[in-house]
Amino acid sequence: MKNIVIMYAGDDWKKTIPITNEGTRIAIQDWMKRADKAGVNLYRASMKWYDIEKNVFKKAWTFSNGAWQKIENEICPDMIYDKVLSKYDYSLLDFKLKITQKTLLFNSPLFRVTFNNKLSQYVMFGEFMPFSQVANNENELRYSMKKCPSKKIVIKPLYGSGGFGIFIGEKKNVFEREYTFPVLVQEFILSEKGIPGISEENEVADLRMVYQGGKMAYALSRIAKPGSLFTNLHQGATGKMIAEEKISKSIIEMAEKINNKISVFSNAQYSLDFIFDNNGKPYFIEMNTTPGIDLVTLLADEKTKQENFEAITDLLK
């Protein structure tokens, strides 16, 4: 049987049950059940447990017979599915490149280091995005705020997901909190009507399109909770699946142009997020090289969930 190991940062070995976020835990449990049916061993292990000389994980978690179990024997991976936080992309690049000499590492570390940085995304795809500037300190942040054309402003860390560390609000309130520089200063797009032709009235929502090997695997809308501007699941948002035929031609064409620049990495998996202003104009917001499987596990039909799982296992063929 082939061994796939989902690799993450940190160390949760002392816990009774891993993975703090319940949605993520349920999604990975679902994948492990599918792996068992497919005759594949699927594990979850910290990068700290990996012995690069022997190409083995010294221990790992798995979900079997309805419960999480600790595996304390060595596991030689046929593929490592890299879910290490993006903030470690540069510091771990050499380490990950060495792993690629031992086994299949997905996504490619070069892909992640190239596309995970929000500043890099703006440099490459800025023609489709709101006005953005990088600020390395407080003085540069003040300068960028003056240049930004919107009354409200968005300030993001260069790495991260889930909406954590992001400020969205009036410029006068920016310095009511502290920032870890550098940050990306971005124009605020008034988006109160969601996705044209799809969202409910007055729904703050975005469109996420998930790709595998340059082809769209599925699409969904993430919907902010009432009174919030955050469409991140970890910030209380909900979601719904979106049929491909409902996605406007303008977004499909924009995504194709973005995908053309990504196509040098033929097997990459990633998501593209879009929002729309109140006139229906689309904007590309950001890209994620480790898209979560929480919402697709919760919302998708069985066919889509199985295809999403097989997109990973098929890499071993």
N, C-alpha and C positions, 0 to 999 in steps of 0.2 A: 504494500500500500504506500502511496505517495504521502509525504509529510508537508503540509503548509503551516507556517508559523506566522501569526499576526504579531508583529513586533512593535512595542511601544516604549516610551520612556518611563522612568520611575520604578518603584518596587512595591508591589502590593501583596507580597507572599505571606505576610503575617495576618492578612484579612481572612475572614471565613468565606466571603464571597467577593470576587473582584468587580471592578468597574462601578464607580460611584453613580453614574447616570443610568437610571433604570431603562430608558429607551434604548441606549446604546447596548446595555447588557442583554436586553431581550433580542435585539437585532443579531448580535453575535451568537447568542444561543440558537437562534433560528438557523444561522449559517452552519453551525456545528452539527445540528440535526441533519441538514441537507448533505453535509460532507459525509456523515456516517452512512446515509443511504447511497451515496455515490462511491463508497469504498475509498474515501480519502480521509486521512487523519488531519484534523484541523486543530491547532493549538494556539494559545495566546501567551506570549512570553516577553519579559523585559529585555531590552538590549543589554542590560547589565549581566544577564545570565548566558550571554553568547560567548563561546570560546572560539575566536576567529582562527586559531591555529588548527583546531580539530574540526571546525565547522559543525559545531553542535551547540544546542542549548542545554545547559546543565539541568534545567527543570522548566516546567511550564504548567499552565492551566488548560483544562479542557472541560467541556460540558457533556456529560454522558449519563444515561439512565435517569434523566430528570434532575441532575444535580451537578454543581461545579466540583471538579476534582483536581487535586494537585498531583502532577506527574513528576516523580523525583528521579527518573532515569534519563540518560542523555538522549536527545532527539536530533537526528541529522536532517536538516530541512532540504527538501527538493525545491522549495520556493519560500522566500520571506516576503510577506506582504507588509510593506513599510507604513506604519501608522504613527511613527514618531512625530511629535509636534514640529511644526514648520520652523519655529524659532531656533531649532538646532541644525537646520539645513547646512549652514556654512561650517559650523564647528565640527560637524560629524562627516563632512564630505569625504575626507581622506579615508576614514574608517569605513564608510559605506562603499566607496570604490574598491576597497580591498575585499569587502564581502562579495562584490560582483565577480571576483576572480574565483570564488569558492562555490557560489550557488546563484540561482536566479533571484534578483532583488527587484521587487515591483512596488511602486513606480521607480523608474530609473532615478538614481540620485542626481544625475545631471539634469533631468527633467524637473525635479523638485526644486533644485537650487536656482534654476533659470526662471521658473514661472511662479514660485510661491511668494516671492517678495512683492508687496503691493506697489512699491515704487517701480520695480521692473515691469510690472503689468502696465502701469501708466506709460512708461517709456515706449513699450511695444504696441499698446493698444489705445493710446491716448486719444486718437481720432474718434473713438466711440464712447469716450468716458467724460464725466463732468470735469471741469477745471480742477487741477490738482497741483500741489507743490510740496516738496519735502522741507521740513524744518528740523534743523539739528540742535536748536536751542531756543530759549524763550524769545530772544530778539528776532530770530528768523520766523518764529511762529507769529509774532505781531506783524511783521512785514507781509507774510503770506495772507494773514487775515485781511489786511488792507487791500490786497490785490484780488481776493476772492469776491466775485460779483454778487453772491447771494447774501441776504440779511442773516440767515442762519448759517451754520457751518458744521462740517463733519471733520472730526480729528480721529485718525486711526493709527494704531501701532502698525509697523511695517509687516509684522507677522502676527498670526493668530486667527482664530475662528470663533464662532459662537456669539459674536457681538461683544465679547469681553474687552474692556479697555477702550471702548469707542465712546467719544463724546458727540452728541447731536444736540444742538441748541443755539440760542442767541449768542452773538459774538461777545456781548457784554458779560456773559457768564462763563466764558472760556477758562479764566484763571481762578475759578472757584475750586478747581481740582488740580492735582499735580500730574505731570506726564513723564513717561520714560522716553527720552529722545533717542533716535530720531522718530518723527511722526509724519504721517501724510495728512496734509491739510486739503480738504476737498469741498468743492461747491455743494451746497445743499439743494437737491432737486425736490421741489414740491410735488409729491406723489400721493394724492389723496383719493385717486380713483382706481388704483390698482392696475390690473392688466386689461386693456381695452377688449371688450367682447367676451371676457372670461370672468372677471371679478364681480362680486356683488357691489351694490352702490356704496360709495364712501368706504371702501375697504383698502387699507394700507397693505399692499402685497407686492411680492416680486415674483419673477419667473426664473426658476432654476432648470437648466438643461444639462443633463449628465451624459458624458460621452465616453465611449470605449473604442479605442483604435480609430478615432476620427468620425465615428458614426454615433448618432444620438441613441442612447439606450432607453431613456425615458425623460419625461419632464414633469415638473410639479410646481405648484405655487405655494409659497410660504406666506402666511397671513398673520400680521401683527395682532397681538391682543388689543382690545379696546383701550385707547388712550396712549398707546405705544407707537414708536416709529421703527422699532426693531422687528425684523422678520426672521430672526434667528430662533431656532427651536429651543435653545438654551435660555432664551429670554422670554419664554412663554408663548411663542408663536405656534400656530397650528398649520396644517397644510392640506392640499388636495392634489391628486394626480391630474395632469393635463394631457389630453390626447394631442398627438403631433399635428393632426389636421386643423386643430384650433389655433395653432401658433401662426402669427401673421408672417407674411412673406418678407417683410422688412427685417424681422428678427432672424429668420432663417438665413437671409443673405448676409446679415451682420455676423452671425455665428460662423458662417462658411469662411468669411474673410479672416476671422480670428483663428479658425481651425487650420487654415492654410499655413499660418506661421508656426503652428504647433506640430504640424505633420511630420517634421523631422524625427519626432519620437512616435513611431508607428503604433505602438501598443499601449500608449498612455491612457490612463483613466483620469477624468477630471470633470469639474462642473463649471458652468458659466452662468453668472447671475445678472439679470437685467431688471431695471425698473423703468417706469414710464412717467413722464410729467403729466400735468393735468390736461395738456393738449394731445396726449397720446404719443409724444415723441419718445423713442426708446433710448436708454443709456445702458452701456455695459458698466457694471459696478465692480465686479471682481471675479477672480478665478480661484478654484480650490483644487489642489492636486491630491487631496485625500477626502473626497466627498463622503459625508456620513451616510450610513445605511439605515438610520433610524426611521425616517419618514417613509421611505420606499417599503420597508418591512411592515410598517403600520398601515399604509394606505393602498399599496399596489395590489393588483390581482395576482393569483398564483403564478401565472405565466411570466409576468414581469419580474417577480421576486426570484423565480428559478433562473431566469435568463441573467439577472444581475449577479447571482451567485456563480453561475457557469462562466461568466465573463472572466472570472479569476481562475477557476479550475482549468479552463480550456488553455491557459497559458502553459500548462504542463505537457500538453500534447505535442 
